[in-house]
Amino acid sequence: MHRDGNVIGPNVAKYRYQRNWTQDDLVGKLQLVGCYMTRDMLANIETQRCSATDKQIEFFAHQNASLAPERRLPNPQKSRRIRWQVRVTIWTRTSSLTFSHHKGRHMIPLTQYGRMAEKHWREHCPGMVRELERKGLLHQMLLEAEQRTKDEMANLRIELMKQGKTAQQAHDQAWEMVREKYILLPPES
């Protein structure tokens, strides 16, 4: 693909960096407004390995306009402040492997641990998932599982590095010790 065939990619990356968003953060925001996007797709657009579709460009424009906190428009006679506000509420229920969005609330996107947990739980613990969905608690429990995993892994990594392990060895060993507590639960019988 010719690099000049995708002029929006670097601008999307610049916009994302200015807001200190990860690719997962922007993907989550795009998914909330109905754009099908994955982190890999976004990475390919940003690095100009593939072109953005017209629909994706429309969603990027929506993100840029609706999430900018304030914009000042130059006016030689009088400068006035324009405020952009998000007025999008999604009332659909989805059960993607990235979001468990429910009842019009804007949900925090799941990280890799949350997505891994959701995929594993749906496959190996479908009864638990159905019950959590029925109570409207699935997303909350996934967030809790990923947070506990991150916190416990961080503490273990520190301890393991004090024992002389390299950062990678400490990370790998911490993951082995924590993963079955919160993420990779045993299958239902």
C-alpha positions in Angstrom: 0.0 0.0 0.0 1.2 3.5 -0.8 1.9 5.5 2.3 0.1 8.6 0.9 -3.1 6.4 0.5 -3.7 6.8 4.3 -3.3 10.4 5.4 -5.4 10.0 8.6 -3.3 7.4 10.3 -0.5 9.6 11.7 -3.2 12.2 12.8 -5.1 9.5 14.7 -1.9 8.5 16.5 -1.0 12.1 17.3 -4.6 12.7 18.6 -4.4 9.6 20.8 -0.9 10.5 22.2 -2.1 14.1 23.0 -4.7 12.6 25.3 -2.4 10.0 26.8 -4.7 7.2 25.5 -3.5 3.7 24.8 -4.7 2.0 21.6 -7.1 0.0 23.7 -8.5 3.2 25.2 -9.3 4.6 21.8 -10.6 1.3 20.5 -12.9 1.1 23.5 -14.3 4.6 22.9 -14.9 3.8 19.2 -16.7 0.6 20.1 -18.9 2.5 22.5 -20.2 4.6 19.6 -20.7 1.5 17.4 -17.5 1.4 15.3 -16.1 -2.1 14.8 -12.4 -1.7 15.6 -9.7 -3.9 17.2 -6.4 -2.8 18.5 -4.6 -4.5 15.6 -6.8 -2.6 13.1 -6.0 0.7 14.8 -2.3 -0.1 14.9 -2.4 -0.8 11.1 -4.2 2.5 10.4 -1.9 4.5 12.6 1.3 3.0 11.0 -0.2 3.4 7.5 -0.1 -0.3 6.8 -3.7 -0.2 5.8 -6.2 2.6 4.9 -9.1 3.7 7.1 -12.5 3.1 5.6 -14.9 6.0 5.1 -17.0 4.7 8.0 -13.9 4.5 10.3 -12.9 8.1 9.3 -16.4 9.2 10.2 -16.1 7.6 13.7 -12.6 9.1 14.2 -14.1 12.5 13.4 -16.9 11.9 15.9 -14.3 11.0 18.6 -12.3 14.1 17.8 -15.3 16.4 17.9 -17.2 14.9 20.8 -14.4 14.2 23.2 -12.4 17.4 22.9 -13.1 19.2 26.2 -12.9 22.7 24.8 -12.1 24.3 21.5 -11.3 28.0 20.8 -12.3 29.3 17.4 -10.4 32.3 16.3 -12.6 35.3 15.6 -11.0 38.7 14.9 -13.9 40.6 16.4 -14.7 38.5 19.4 -13.3 35.3 20.6 -15.9 33.0 22.0 -15.6 29.6 23.7 -17.2 26.6 22.1 -17.9 23.5 24.3 -18.3 20.1 22.8 -20.2 17.6 24.9 -20.8 13.9 24.5 -24.5 13.2 24.3 -24.3 9.6 23.2 -25.9 7.0 25.3 -26.0 3.5 24.1 -29.0 1.5 25.2 -28.1 -1.8 23.5 -26.7 -4.8 25.3 -23.6 -6.4 23.9 -21.5 -9.2 25.1 -18.4 -8.7 23.1 -15.1 -9.9 24.3 -14.0 -6.3 24.9 -17.0 -4.8 26.7 -19.9 -6.0 28.7 -21.9 -2.8 28.1 -25.3 -2.8 29.8 -28.2 -0.4 30.5 -26.8 2.7 29.0 -23.9 3.1 31.3 -20.5 3.9 29.8 -18.3 1.0 30.8 -14.6 1.0 31.4 -12.9 -1.1 28.7 -11.3 -4.3 29.8 -7.5 -4.8 29.6 -5.9 -7.9 28.3 -6.5 -9.7 31.6 -10.2 -8.8 31.6 -10.6 -9.9 28.0 -8.8 -13.1 28.7 -10.9 -13.8 31.8 -14.2 -13.1 29.9 -13.2 -15.5 27.1 -12.1 -18.2 29.6 -15.2 -17.7 31.8 -17.6 -17.9 28.9 -16.0 -21.1 27.6 -15.4 -22.9 30.9 -17.8 -21.3 33.4 -21.0 -20.5 31.3 -23.3 -20.9 34.3 -21.4 -18.4 36.4 -21.4 -16.0 33.4 -25.1 -16.3 32.9 -25.8 -15.6 36.6 -23.5 -12.6 36.6 -25.1 -11.3 33.5 -28.5 -11.8 34.9 -27.5 -9.7 38.0 -25.7 -7.1 35.8 -22.4 -7.9 37.5 -20.3 -9.5 34.8 -18.4 -6.4 33.8 -17.8 -5.4 37.4 -16.5 -8.8 38.3 -14.2 -8.8 35.2 -12.8 -5.5 36.2 -12.3 -6.7 39.8 -10.5 -9.9 38.5 -8.1 -7.9 36.3 -7.4 -5.4 39.0 -6.7 -8.1 41.6 -4.5 -9.8 39.1 -2.5 -6.7 38.3 -2.1 -5.7 42.0 -1.0 -9.2 43.1 1.3 -9.6 40.2 2.9 -6.2 40.9 3.6 -7.2 44.5 4.9 -10.6 43.6 7.2 -9.1 40.9 8.8 -6.8 43.4 9.4 -9.7 45.8 10.7 -11.9 43.1 13.1 -9.2 41.8 14.4 -8.7 45.4 15.2 -12.5 45.3 17.4 -11.9 42.2 15.0 -12.7 39.4 15.1 -10.6 36.2 12.1 -8.4 35.4 10.9 -10.9 32.8 11.4 -13.9 35.1 9.6 -12.2 37.9 6.7 -11.3 35.6 6.4 -14.8 34.2 6.6 -16.4 37.6 4.1 -14.0 39.1 1.7 -14.7 36.2 2.0 -18.5 36.9 1.2 -17.9 40.5 -1.8 -15.6 40.1 -3.5 -16.5 36.8 -5.7 -19.3 38.2 -6.9 -17.3 41.2 -8.8 -14.7 39.2 -8.5 -15.1 35.4 -8.3 -18.8 34.4 -10.9 -20.2 36.9 -11.4 -24.0 37.0 -14.1 -25.3 34.7 -17.6 -25.8 36.1 -18.4 -29.5 36.7 
